[in-house]
């Protein structure tokens, strides 16, 4: 059995590859997400993306912040061999919108903001408001779980090296700077 620290370091790349793949899906294959949420409207890159290239002697880190920030530096970082280590995502389903940040090394979710819910006007309404909030948190988590499960199936499949990985590389190389 692997020590937890050894396993963490050995498989840390999976989360970072997932975030890089997720950016590719957001840019090139949004209909895939509809398979996991019938009410899906859009998944967009939010206001923060962090890249890290550990292939060089000293790790290179690029952070892009701000609403409407250009992702040209991110594409350049990917071309140099970096992976996405943090990704802020805006998820829209039906008329609702979530925003959160995923961290690649641990797949932690931070700064999760859910759609506004109604306020409790009486003591009897409190349970309904709490259940609605739980549902909204769970909806975002369920989408991420389904996307990650799909990614892992792709990643360990025979089609990853010849098809999926190749499509991602073509997307990176063909992206305009």
Secondary structure, 3 states (H helix, E strand, C coil): CCCHHHHHHHHHHHHHHHHHHHHHHHHHCCHHHHCCCCCEEEEEEEEEEEEEECCCCCCEEEEEECCCCCCHHHHHHHHCCCEEEEEEEEEEECCEEEEEEEECCCCCEEEEECCCCCCCCCHHHHHHHHHHHHHHHHHHHHHHHHHHHHHHHHHHCCHHHHHHHHHHHHHHHHCCC
